[in-house]
């Protein structure tokens, strides 16, 4: 439970710093970067799963 609360607080702090230094444009760029990283993580996860099962990725 403490880890979840810490991550929420950390995300709010990082978001506030990002907004304070770069404005709303920085928030959109950061969100786009996080979305791209999440998509790459999903692709890598599915590729590893398919390789383990002996199927083409």
PDBQT receptor file of N, H, CA, C and O in Angstrom, charges set to zero:
ATOM      1  N   UNK A   1       0.822  -1.190   0.000  1.00  0.00    +0.000 N 
ATOM      2  CA  UNK A   1       0.000   0.000   0.000  1.00  0.00    +0.000 C 
ATOM      3  C   UNK A   1       0.865   1.252   0.000  1.00  0.00    +0.000 C 
ATOM      4  O   UNK A   1       0.551   2.227  -0.682  1.00  0.00    +0.000 OA
ATOM      5  N   UNK A   2       1.939   1.227   0.753  1.00  0.00    +0.000 N 
ATOM      6  H   UNK A   2       2.194   0.434   1.306  1.00  0.00    +0.000 HD
ATOM      7  CA  UNK A   2       2.824   2.391   0.810  1.00  0.00    +0.000 C 
ATOM      8  C   UNK A   2       3.496   2.640  -0.531  1.00  0.00    +0.000 C 
ATOM      9  O   UNK A   2       3.721   3.789  -0.909  1.00  0.00    +0.000 OA
ATOM     10  N   UNK A   3       3.817   1.568  -1.256  1.00  0.00    +0.000 N 
ATOM     11  H   UNK A   3       3.633   0.634  -0.949  1.00  0.00    +0.000 HD
ATOM     12  CA  UNK A   3       4.451   1.731  -2.565  1.00  0.00    +0.000 C 
ATOM     13  C   UNK A   3       3.502   2.402  -3.550  1.00  0.00    +0.000 C 
ATOM     14  O   UNK A   3       3.931   3.215  -4.370  1.00  0.00    +0.000 OA
ATOM     15  N   UNK A   4       2.230   2.072  -3.477  1.00  0.00    +0.000 N 
ATOM     16  H   UNK A   4       1.882   1.412  -2.811  1.00  0.00    +0.000 HD
ATOM     17  CA  UNK A   4       1.245   2.678  -4.365  1.00  0.00    +0.000 C 
ATOM     18  C   UNK A   4       1.103   4.167  -4.041  1.00  0.00    +0.000 C 
ATOM     19  O   UNK A   4       1.085   5.002  -4.945  1.00  0.00    +0.000 OA
ATOM     20  N   UNK A   5       1.003   4.495  -2.767  1.00  0.00    +0.000 N 
ATOM     21  H   UNK A   5       1.018   3.817  -2.032  1.00  0.00    +0.000 HD
ATOM     22  CA  UNK A   5       0.881   5.895  -2.374  1.00  0.00    +0.000 C 
ATOM     23  C   UNK A   5       2.128   6.685  -2.756  1.00  0.00    +0.000 C 
ATOM     24  O   UNK A   5       2.034   7.832  -3.193  1.00  0.00    +0.000 OA
ATOM     25  N   UNK A   6       3.287   6.070  -2.590  1.00  0.00    +0.000 N 
ATOM     26  H   UNK A   6       3.363   5.138  -2.235  1.00  0.00    +0.000 HD
ATOM     27  CA  UNK A   6       4.533   6.732  -2.969  1.00  0.00    +0.000 C 
ATOM     28  C   UNK A   6       4.575   6.994  -4.463  1.00  0.00    +0.000 C 
ATOM     29  O   UNK A   6       4.982   8.075  -4.889  1.00  0.00    +0.000 OA
ATOM     30  N   UNK A   7       4.157   6.017  -5.273  1.00  0.00    +0.000 N 
ATOM     31  H   UNK A   7       3.827   5.139  -4.927  1.00  0.00    +0.000 HD
ATOM     32  CA  UNK A   7       4.201   6.198  -6.727  1.00  0.00    +0.000 C 
ATOM     33  C   UNK A   7       3.216   7.274  -7.181  1.00  0.00    +0.000 C 
ATOM     34  O   UNK A   7       3.508   8.018  -8.117  1.00  0.00    +0.000 OA
ATOM     35  N   UNK A   8       2.068   7.367  -6.540  1.00  0.00    +0.000 N 
ATOM     36  H   UNK A   8       1.831   6.763  -5.780  1.00  0.00    +0.000 HD
ATOM     37  CA  UNK A   8       1.105   8.419  -6.875  1.00  0.00    +0.000 C 
ATOM     38  C   UNK A   8       1.684   9.792  -6.539  1.00  0.00    +0.000 C 
ATOM     39  O   UNK A   8       1.577  10.727  -7.333  1.00  0.00    +0.000 OA
ATOM     40  N   UNK A   9       2.288   9.906  -5.382  1.00  0.00    +0.000 N 
ATOM     41  H   UNK A   9       2.375   9.146  -4.737  1.00  0.00    +0.000 HD
ATOM     42  CA  UNK A   9       2.906  11.169  -4.984  1.00  0.00    +0.000 C 
ATOM     43  C   UNK A   9       4.071  11.544  -5.878  1.00  0.00    +0.000 C 
ATOM     44  O   UNK A   9       4.232  12.710  -6.237  1.00  0.00    +0.000 OA
ATOM     45  N   UNK A  10       4.879  10.568  -6.237  1.00  0.00    +0.000 N 
ATOM     46  H   UNK A  10       4.748   9.621  -5.945  1.00  0.00    +0.000 HD
ATOM     47  CA  UNK A  10       6.025  10.822  -7.117  1.00  0.00    +0.000 C 
ATOM     48  C   UNK A  10       5.560  11.262  -8.497  1.00  0.00    +0.000 C 
ATOM     49  O   UNK A  10       6.133  12.182  -9.081  1.00  0.00    +0.000 OA
ATOM     50  N   UNK A  11       4.525  10.611  -9.022  1.00  0.00    +0.000 N 
ATOM     51  H   UNK A  11       4.059   9.863  -8.547  1.00  0.00    +0.000 HD
ATOM     52  CA  UNK A  11       3.992  10.995 -10.333  1.00  0.00    +0.000 C 
ATOM     53  C   UNK A  11       3.450  12.410 -10.307  1.00  0.00    +0.000 C 
ATOM     54  O   UNK A  11       3.639  13.162 -11.263  1.00  0.00    +0.000 OA
ATOM     55  N   UNK A  12       2.777  12.785  -9.227  1.00  0.00    +0.000 N 
ATOM     56  H   UNK A  12       2.623  12.174  -8.451  1.00  0.00    +0.000 HD
ATOM     57  CA  UNK A  12       2.259  14.149  -9.104  1.00  0.00    +0.000 C 
ATOM     58  C   UNK A  12       3.405  15.155  -9.036  1.00  0.00    +0.000 C 
ATOM     59  O   UNK A  12       3.327  16.225  -9.640  1.00  0.00    +0.000 OA
ATOM     60  N   UNK A  13       4.449  14.824  -8.318  1.00  0.00    +0.000 N 
ATOM     61  H   UNK A  13       4.512  13.954  -7.828  1.00  0.00    +0.000 HD
ATOM     62  CA  UNK A  13       5.590  15.734  -8.213  1.00  0.00    +0.000 C 
ATOM     63  C   UNK A  13       6.291  15.889  -9.558  1.00  0.00    +0.000 C 
ATOM     64  O   UNK A  13       6.621  17.004  -9.962  1.00  0.00    +0.000 OA
ATOM     65  N   UNK A  14       6.518  14.786 -10.245  1.00  0.00    +0.000 N 
ATOM     66  H   UNK A  14       6.251  13.881  -9.917  1.00  0.00    +0.000 HD
ATOM     67  CA  UNK A  14       7.184  14.850 -11.549  1.00  0.00    +0.000 C 
ATOM     68  C   UNK A  14       6.312  15.601 -12.555  1.00  0.00    +0.000 C 
ATOM     69  O   UNK A  14       6.818  16.388 -13.356  1.00  0.00    +0.000 OA
ATOM     70  N   UNK A  15       5.009  15.357 -12.512  1.00  0.00    +0.000 N 
ATOM     71  H   UNK A  15       4.599  14.718 -11.861  1.00  0.00    +0.000 HD
ATOM     72  CA  UNK A  15       4.102  16.082 -13.393  1.00  0.00    +0.000 C 
ATOM     73  C   UNK A  15       4.105  17.570 -13.110  1.00  0.00    +0.000 C 
ATOM     74  O   UNK A  15       4.081  18.379 -14.039  1.00  0.00    +0.000 OA
ATOM     75  N   UNK A  16       4.133  17.939 -11.851  1.00  0.00    +0.000 N 
ATOM     76  H   UNK A  16       4.152  17.282 -11.097  1.00  0.00    +0.000 HD
ATOM     77  CA  UNK A  16       4.186  19.351 -11.486  1.00  0.00    +0.000 C 
ATOM     78  C   UNK A  16       5.468  20.021 -11.928  1.00  0.00    +0.000 C 
ATOM     79  O   UNK A  16       5.449  21.153 -12.410  1.00  0.00    +0.000 OA
ATOM     80  N   UNK A  17       6.576  19.330 -11.766  1.00  0.00    +0.000 N 
ATOM     81  H   UNK A  17       6.591  18.410 -11.375  1.00  0.00    +0.000 HD
ATOM     82  CA  UNK A  17       7.865  19.880 -12.208  1.00  0.00    +0.000 C 
ATOM     83  C   UNK A  17       7.882  20.019 -13.724  1.00  0.00    +0.000 C 
ATOM     84  O   UNK A  17       8.333  21.034 -14.254  1.00  0.00    +0.000 OA
ATOM     85  N   UNK A  18       7.392  19.003 -14.417  1.00  0.00    +0.000 N 
ATOM     86  H   UNK A  18       7.026  18.178 -13.987  1.00  0.00    +0.000 HD
ATOM     87  CA  UNK A  18       7.346  19.056 -15.881  1.00  0.00    +0.000 C 
ATOM     88  C   UNK A  18       6.470  20.204 -16.354  1.00  0.00    +0.000 C 
ATOM     89  O   UNK A  18       6.856  20.945 -17.258  1.00  0.00    +0.000 OA
ATOM     90  N   UNK A  19       5.303  20.360 -15.758  1.00  0.00    +0.000 N 
ATOM     91  H   UNK A  19       4.990  19.758 -15.023  1.00  0.00    +0.000 HD
ATOM     92  CA  UNK A  19       4.407  21.450 -16.137  1.00  0.00    +0.000 C 
ATOM     93  C   UNK A  19       5.025  22.805 -15.810  1.00  0.00    +0.000 C 
ATOM     94  O   UNK A  19       4.896  23.752 -16.586  1.00  0.00    +0.000 OA
ATOM     95  N   UNK A  20       5.685  22.897 -14.681  1.00  0.00    +0.000 N 
ATOM     96  H   UNK A  20       5.790  22.127 -14.051  1.00  0.00    +0.000 HD
ATOM     97  CA  UNK A  20       6.292  24.161 -14.282  1.00  0.00    +0.000 C 
ATOM     98  C   UNK A  20       7.439  24.586 -15.172  1.00  0.00    +0.000 C 
ATOM     99  O   UNK A  20       7.643  25.781 -15.385  1.00  0.00    +0.000 OA
ATOM    100  N   UNK A  21       8.192  23.634 -15.697  1.00  0.00    +0.000 N 
ATOM    101  H   UNK A  21       8.026  22.663 -15.524  1.00  0.00    +0.000 HD
ATOM    102  CA  UNK A  21       9.359  23.985 -16.508  1.00  0.00    +0.000 C 
ATOM    103  C   UNK A  21       9.046  24.080 -17.997  1.00  0.00    +0.000 C 
ATOM    104  O   UNK A  21       9.609  24.926 -18.692  1.00  0.00    +0.000 OA
ATOM    105  N   UNK A  22       8.150  23.219 -18.499  1.00  0.00    +0.000 N 
ATOM    106  H   UNK A  22       7.692  22.532 -17.934  1.00  0.00    +0.000 HD
ATOM    107  CA  UNK A  22       7.927  23.186 -19.953  1.00  0.00    +0.000 C 
ATOM    108  C   UNK A  22       6.510  23.562 -20.357  1.00  0.00    +0.000 C 
ATOM    109  O   UNK A  22       6.243  23.742 -21.545  1.00  0.00    +0.000 OA
ATOM    110  N   UNK A  23       5.603  23.684 -19.409  1.00  0.00    +0.000 N 
ATOM    111  H   UNK A  23       5.820  23.538 -18.444  1.00  0.00    +0.000 HD
ATOM    112  CA  UNK A  23       4.232  24.034 -19.735  1.00  0.00    +0.000 C 
ATOM    113  C   UNK A  23       3.441  22.820 -20.187  1.00  0.00    +0.000 C 
ATOM    114  O   UNK A  23       3.873  21.678 -20.032  1.00  0.00    +0.000 OA
ATOM    115  N   UNK A  24       2.269  23.092 -20.751  1.00  0.00    +0.000 N 
ATOM    116  H   UNK A  24       1.918  24.020 -20.877  1.00  0.00    +0.000 HD
ATOM    117  CA  UNK A  24       1.367  22.010 -21.132  1.00  0.00    +0.000 C 
ATOM    118  C   UNK A  24       1.940  21.185 -22.279  1.00  0.00    +0.000 C 
ATOM    119  O   UNK A  24       1.640  19.996 -22.394  1.00  0.00    +0.000 OA
ATOM    120  N   UNK A  25       2.753  21.795 -23.122  1.00  0.00    +0.000 N 
ATOM    121  H   UNK A  25       2.997  22.761 -23.029  1.00  0.00    +0.000 HD
ATOM    122  CA  UNK A  25       3.374  21.050 -24.219  1.00  0.00    +0.000 C 
ATOM    123  C   UNK A  25       4.285  19.938 -23.706  1.00  0.00    +0.000 C 
ATOM    124  O   UNK A  25       4.349  18.855 -24.288  1.00  0.00    +0.000 OA
ATOM    125  N   UNK A  26       4.981  20.217 -22.622  1.00  0.00    +0.000 N 
ATOM    126  H   UNK A  26       4.929  21.096 -22.149  1.00  0.00    +0.000 HD
ATOM    127  CA  UNK A  26       5.853  19.203 -22.035  1.00  0.00    +0.000 C 
ATOM    128  C   UNK A  26       5.075  18.029 -21.485  1.00  0.00    +0.000 C 
ATOM    129  O   UNK A  26       5.550  16.894 -21.525  1.00  0.00    +0.000 OA
ATOM    130  N   UNK A  27       3.878  18.289 -20.970  1.00  0.00    +0.000 N 
ATOM    131  H   UNK A  27       3.493  19.211 -20.938  1.00  0.00    +0.000 HD
ATOM    132  CA  UNK A  27       3.033  17.207 -20.456  1.00  0.00    +0.000 C 
ATOM    133  C   UNK A  27       2.620  16.289 -21.601  1.00  0.00    +0.000 C 
ATOM    134  O   UNK A  27       2.648  15.067 -21.461  1.00  0.00    +0.000 OA
ATOM    135  N   UNK A  28       2.235  16.880 -22.737  1.00  0.00    +0.000 N 
ATOM    136  H   UNK A  28       2.212  17.873 -22.850  1.00  0.00    +0.000 HD
ATOM    137  CA  UNK A  28       1.838  16.058 -23.881  1.00  0.00    +0.000 C 
ATOM    138  C   UNK A  28       3.010  15.264 -24.435  1.00  0.00    +0.000 C 
ATOM    139  O   UNK A  28       2.847  14.104 -24.813  1.00  0.00    +0.000 OA
ATOM    140  N   UNK A  29       4.189  15.872 -24.487  1.00  0.00    +0.000 N 
ATOM    141  H   UNK A  29       4.322  16.814 -24.179  1.00  0.00    +0.000 HD
ATOM    142  CA  UNK A  29       5.375  15.155 -24.960  1.00  0.00    +0.000 C 
ATOM    143  C   UNK A  29       5.714  14.008 -24.008  1.00  0.00    +0.000 C 
ATOM    144  O   UNK A  29       6.032  12.905 -24.453  1.00  0.00    +0.000 OA
ATOM    145  N   UNK A  30       5.648  14.262 -22.714  1.00  0.00    +0.000 N 
ATOM    146  H   UNK A  30       5.390  15.158 -22.353  1.00  0.00    +0.000 HD
ATOM    147  CA  UNK A  30       5.939  13.213 -21.739  1.00  0.00    +0.000 C 
ATOM    148  C   UNK A  30       4.917  12.076 -21.845  1.00  0.00    +0.000 C 
ATOM    149  O   UNK A  30       5.284  10.904 -21.770  1.00  0.00    +0.000 OA
ATOM    150  N   UNK A  31       3.637  12.423 -22.020  1.00  0.00    +0.000 N 
ATOM    151  H   UNK A  31       3.340  13.375 -22.081  1.00  0.00    +0.000 HD
ATOM    152  CA  UNK A  31       2.608  11.397 -22.159  1.00  0.00    +0.000 C 
ATOM    153  C   UNK A  31       2.828  10.565 -23.427  1.00  0.00    +0.000 C 
ATOM    154  O   UNK A  31       2.648   9.348 -23.416  1.00  0.00    +0.000 OA
ATOM    155  N   UNK A  32       3.217  11.231 -24.517  1.00  0.00    +0.000 N 
ATOM    156  H   UNK A  32       3.363  12.220 -24.526  1.00  0.00    +0.000 HD
ATOM    157  CA  UNK A  32       3.491  10.504 -25.761  1.00  0.00    +0.000 C 
ATOM    158  C   UNK A  32       4.681   9.567 -25.585  1.00  0.00    +0.000 C 
ATOM    159  O   UNK A  32       4.660   8.436 -26.072  1.00  0.00    +0.000 OA
ATOM    160  N   UNK A  33       5.709  10.028 -24.897  1.00  0.00    +0.000 N 
ATOM    161  H   UNK A  33       5.726  10.947 -24.501  1.00  0.00    +0.000 HD
ATOM    162  CA  UNK A  33       6.886   9.185 -24.660  1.00  0.00    +0.000 C 
ATOM    163  C   UNK A  33       6.536   7.974 -23.808  1.00  0.00    +0.000 C 
ATOM    164  O   UNK A  33       7.000   6.868 -24.082  1.00  0.00    +0.000 OA
ATOM    165  N   UNK A  34       5.726   8.173 -22.784  1.00  0.00    +0.000 N 
ATOM    166  H   UNK A  34       5.349   9.072 -22.562  1.00  0.00    +0.000 HD
ATOM    167  CA  UNK A  34       5.313   7.055 -21.934  1.00  0.00    +0.000 C 
ATOM    168  C   UNK A  34       4.482   6.058 -22.730  1.00  0.00    +0.000 C 
ATOM    169  O   UNK A  34       4.631   4.848 -22.559  1.00  0.00    +0.000 OA
ATOM    170  N   UNK A  35       3.601   6.564 -23.606  1.00  0.00    +0.000 N 
ATOM    171  H   UNK A  35       3.480   7.547 -23.745  1.00  0.00    +0.000 HD
ATOM    172  CA  UNK A  35       2.772   5.677 -24.423  1.00  0.00    +0.000 C 
ATOM    173  C   UNK A  35       3.618   4.866 -25.395  1.00  0.00    +0.000 C 
ATOM    174  O   UNK A  35       3.353   3.681 -25.599  1.00  0.00    +0.000 OA
ATOM    175  N   UNK A  36       4.624   5.480 -25.993  1.00  0.00    +0.000 N 
ATOM    176  H   UNK A  36       4.839   6.442 -25.827  1.00  0.00    +0.000 HD
ATOM    177  CA  UNK A  36       5.509   4.759 -26.911  1.00  0.00    +0.000 C 
ATOM    178  C   UNK A  36       6.294   3.695 -26.154  1.00  0.00    +0.000 C 
ATOM    179  O   UNK A  36       6.427   2.566 -26.627  1.00  0.00    +0.000 OA
ATOM    180  N   UNK A  37       6.811   4.045 -24.988  1.00  0.00    +0.000 N 
ATOM    181  H   UNK A  37       6.703   4.962 -24.603  1.00  0.00    +0.000 HD
ATOM    182  CA  UNK A  37       7.548   3.056 -24.184  1.00  0.00    +0.000 C 
ATOM    183  C   UNK A  37       6.642   1.897 -23.771  1.00  0.00    +0.000 C 
ATOM    184  O   UNK A  37       7.083   0.748 -23.754  1.00  0.00    +0.000 OA
ATOM    185  N   UNK A  38       5.392   2.181 -23.441  1.00  0.00    +0.000 N 
ATOM    186  H   UNK A  38       5.034   3.114 -23.455  1.00  0.00    +0.000 HD
ATOM    187  CA  UNK A  38       4.452   1.120 -23.069  1.00  0.00    +0.000 C 
ATOM    188  C   UNK A  38       4.176   0.205 -24.256  1.00  0.00    +0.000 C 
ATOM    189  O   UNK A  38       4.102  -1.013 -24.094  1.00  0.00    +0.000 OA
ATOM    190  N   UNK A  39       4.022   0.779 -25.449  1.00  0.00    +0.000 N 
ATOM    191  H   UNK A  39       4.082   1.768 -25.581  1.00  0.00    +0.000 HD
ATOM    192  CA  UNK A  39       3.789  -0.033 -26.642  1.00  0.00    +0.000 C 
ATOM    193  C   UNK A  39       4.987  -0.927 -26.942  1.00  0.00    +0.000 C 
ATOM    194  O   UNK A  39       4.819  -2.086 -27.322  1.00  0.00    +0.000 OA
ATOM    195  N   UNK A  40       6.188  -0.394 -26.775  1.00  0.00    +0.000 N 
ATOM    196  H   UNK A  40       6.324   0.547 -26.467  1.00  0.00    +0.000 HD
ATOM    197  CA  UNK A  40       7.395  -1.206 -26.993  1.00  0.00    +0.000 C 
ATOM    198  C   UNK A  40       7.498  -2.327 -25.963  1.00  0.00    +0.000 C 
ATOM    199  O   UNK A  40       7.923  -3.436 -26.289  1.00  0.00    +0.000 OA
ATOM    200  N   UNK A  41       7.113  -2.043 -24.731  1.00  0.00    +0.000 N 
ATOM    201  H   UNK A  41       6.768  -1.142 -24.467  1.00  0.00    +0.000 HD
ATOM    202  CA  UNK A  41       7.127  -3.072 -23.690  1.00  0.00    +0.000 C 
ATOM    203  C   UNK A  41       6.128  -4.178 -24.001  1.00  0.00    +0.000 C 
ATOM    204  O   UNK A  41       6.431  -5.355 -23.807  1.00  0.00    +0.000 OA
ATOM    205  N   UNK A  42       4.949  -3.818 -24.479  1.00  0.00    +0.000 N 
ATOM    206  H   UNK A  42       4.703  -2.862 -24.636  1.00  0.00    +0.000 HD
ATOM    207  CA  UNK A  42       3.943  -4.823 -24.851  1.00  0.00    +0.000 C 
ATOM    208  C   UNK A  42       4.456  -5.666 -25.999  1.00  0.00    +0.000 C 
ATOM    209  O   UNK A  42       4.317  -6.889 -25.972  1.00  0.00    +0.000 OA
ATOM    210  N   UNK A  43       5.048  -5.042 -27.014  1.00  0.00    +0.000 N 
ATOM    211  H   UNK A  43       5.161  -4.048 -27.036  1.00  0.00    +0.000 HD
ATOM    212  CA  UNK A  43       5.586  -5.774 -28.165  1.00  0.00    +0.000 C 
ATOM    213  C   UNK A  43       6.677  -6.743 -27.725  1.00  0.00    +0.000 C 
ATOM    214  O   UNK A  43       6.695  -7.897 -28.154  1.00  0.00    +0.000 OA
ATOM    215  N   UNK A  44       7.582  -6.280 -26.876  1.00  0.00    +0.000 N 
ATOM    216  H   UNK A  44       7.567  -5.343 -26.528  1.00  0.00    +0.000 HD
ATOM    217  CA  UNK A  44       8.650  -7.159 -26.393  1.00  0.00    +0.000 C 
ATOM    218  C   UNK A  44       8.087  -8.313 -25.580  1.00  0.00    +0.000 C 
ATOM    219  O   UNK A  44       8.562  -9.443 -25.689  1.00  0.00    +0.000 OA
ATOM    220  N   UNK A  45       7.082  -8.035 -24.769  1.00  0.00    +0.000 N 
ATOM    221  H   UNK A  45       6.695  -7.117 -24.680  1.00  0.00    +0.000 HD
ATOM    222  CA  UNK A  45       6.473  -9.082 -23.953  1.00  0.00    +0.000 C 
ATOM    223  C   UNK A  45       5.818 -10.151 -24.821  1.00  0.00    +0.000 C 
ATOM    224  O   UNK A  45       6.004 -11.344 -24.583  1.00  0.00    +0.000 OA
ATOM    225  N   UNK A  46       5.053  -9.728 -25.825  1.00  0.00    +0.000 N 
ATOM    226  H   UNK A  46       4.902  -8.759 -26.018  1.00  0.00    +0.000 HD
ATOM    227  CA  UNK A  46       4.415 -10.696 -26.708  1.00  0.00    +0.000 C 
ATOM    228  C   UNK A  46       5.441 -11.472 -27.525  1.00  0.00    +0.000 C 
ATOM    229  O   UNK A  46       5.255 -12.661 -27.782  1.00  0.00    +0.000 OA
ATOM    230  N   UNK A  47       6.517 -10.814 -27.933  1.00  0.00    +0.000 N 
ATOM    231  H   UNK A  47       6.668  -9.848 -27.724  1.00  0.00    +0.000 HD
ATOM    232  CA  UNK A  47       7.561 -11.504 -28.694  1.00  0.00    +0.000 C 
ATOM    233  C   UNK A  47       8.235 -12.574 -27.845  1.00  0.00    +0.000 C 
ATOM    234  O   UNK A  47       8.486 -13.680 -28.324  1.00  0.00    +0.000 OA
ATOM    235  N   UNK A  48       8.528 -12.254 -26.592  1.00  0.00    +0.000 N 
ATOM    236  H   UNK A  48       8.324 -11.356 -26.203  1.00  0.00    +0.000 HD
ATOM    237  CA  UNK A  48       9.151 -13.240 -25.708  1.00  0.00    +0.000 C 
ATOM    238  C   UNK A  48       8.201 -14.400 -25.434  1.00  0.00    +0.000 C 
ATOM    239  O   UNK A  48       8.625 -15.555 -25.384  1.00  0.00    +0.000 OA
ATOM    240  N   UNK A  49       6.917 -14.096 -25.256  1.00  0.00    +0.000 N 
ATOM    241  H   UNK A  49       6.572 -13.158 -25.297  1.00  0.00    +0.000 HD
ATOM    242  CA  UNK A  49       5.930 -15.153 -25.027  1.00  0.00    +0.000 C 
ATOM    243  C   UNK A  49       5.817 -16.067 -26.231  1.00  0.00    +0.000 C 
ATOM    244  O   UNK A  49       5.774 -17.288 -26.083  1.00  0.00    +0.000 OA
ATOM    245  N   UNK A  50       5.768 -15.486 -27.426  1.00  0.00    +0.000 N 
ATOM    246  H   UNK A  50       5.803 -14.493 -27.546  1.00  0.00    +0.000 HD
ATOM    247  CA  UNK A  50       5.663 -16.286 -28.645  1.00  0.00    +0.000 C 
ATOM    248  C   UNK A  50       6.919 -17.129 -28.850  1.00  0.00    +0.000 C 
ATOM    249  O   UNK A  50       6.827 -18.286 -29.258  1.00  0.00    +0.000 OA
ATOM    250  N   UNK A  51       8.078 -16.565 -28.574  1.00  0.00    +0.000 N 
ATOM    251  H   UNK A  51       8.152 -15.624 -28.242  1.00  0.00    +0.000 HD
ATOM    252  CA  UNK A  51       9.325 -17.326 -28.722  1.00  0.00    +0.000 C 
ATOM    253  C   UNK A  51       9.360 -18.494 -27.747  1.00  0.00    +0.000 C 
ATOM    254  O   UNK A  51       9.816 -19.582 -28.099  1.00  0.00    +0.000 OA
ATOM    255  N   UNK A  52       8.879 -18.276 -26.514  1.00  0.00    +0.000 N 
ATOM    256  H   UNK A  52       8.509 -17.392 -26.229  1.00  0.00    +0.000 HD
ATOM    257  CA  UNK A  52       8.868 -19.346 -25.527  1.00  0.00    +0.000 C 
ATOM    258  C   UNK A  52       7.927 -20.470 -25.932  1.00  0.00    +0.000 C 
ATOM    259  O   UNK A  52       8.193 -21.643 -25.667  1.00  0.00    +0.000 OA
ATOM    260  N   UNK A  53       6.831 -20.105 -26.573  1.00  0.00    +0.000 N 
ATOM    261  H   UNK A  53       6.614 -19.153 -26.788  1.00  0.00    +0.000 HD
ATOM    262  CA  UNK A  53       5.844 -21.104 -27.008  1.00  0.00    +0.000 C 
ATOM    263  C   UNK A  53       6.182 -21.727 -28.346  1.00  0.00    +0.000 C 
ATOM    264  O   UNK A  53       5.510 -22.663 -28.779  1.00  0.00    +0.000 OA
ATOM    265  N   UNK A  54       7.217 -21.225 -29.008  1.00  0.00    +0.000 N 
ATOM    266  H   UNK A  54       7.763 -20.466 -28.656  1.00  0.00    +0.000 HD
ATOM    267  CA  UNK A  54       7.629 -21.792 -30.288  1.00  0.00    +0.000 C 
ATOM    268  C   UNK A  54       6.807 -21.307 -31.467  1.00  0.00    +0.000 C 
ATOM    269  O   UNK A  54       6.751 -21.968 -32.504  1.00  0.00    +0.000 OA
ATOM    270  N   UNK A  55       6.173 -20.161 -31.313  1.00  0.00    +0.000 N 
ATOM    271  H   UNK A  55       6.218 -19.624 -30.471  1.00  0.00    +0.000 HD
ATOM    272  CA  UNK A  55       5.356 -19.584 -32.388  1.00  0.00    +0.000 C 
ATOM    273  C   UNK A  55       6.085 -18.383 -32.976  1.00  0.00    +0.000 C 
ATOM    274  O   UNK A  55       6.896 -17.752 -32.299  1.00  0.00    +0.000 OA
ATOM    275  N   UNK A  56       5.797 -18.069 -34.233  1.00  0.00    +0.000 N 
ATOM    276  H   UNK A  56       5.138 -18.582 -34.783  1.00  0.00    +0.000 HD
ATOM    277  CA  UNK A  56       6.423 -16.843 -34.796  1.00  0.00    +0.000 C 
ATOM    278  C   UNK A  56       5.833 -15.586 -34.157  1.00  0.00    +0.000 C 
ATOM    279  O   UNK A  56       4.647 -15.531 -33.831  1.00  0.00    +0.000 OA
ATOM    280  N   UNK A  57       6.674 -14.600 -33.990  1.00  0.00    +0.000 N 
ATOM    281  H   UNK A  57       7.638 -14.645 -34.255  1.00  0.00    +0.000 HD
ATOM    282  CA  UNK A  57       6.236 -13.351 -33.339  1.00  0.00    +0.000 C 
ATOM    283  C   UNK A  57       5.419 -12.477 -34.236  1.00  0.00    +0.000 C 
ATOM    284  O   UNK A  57       4.986 -11.401 -33.823  1.00  0.00    +0.000 OA
TER     285      UNK A  57
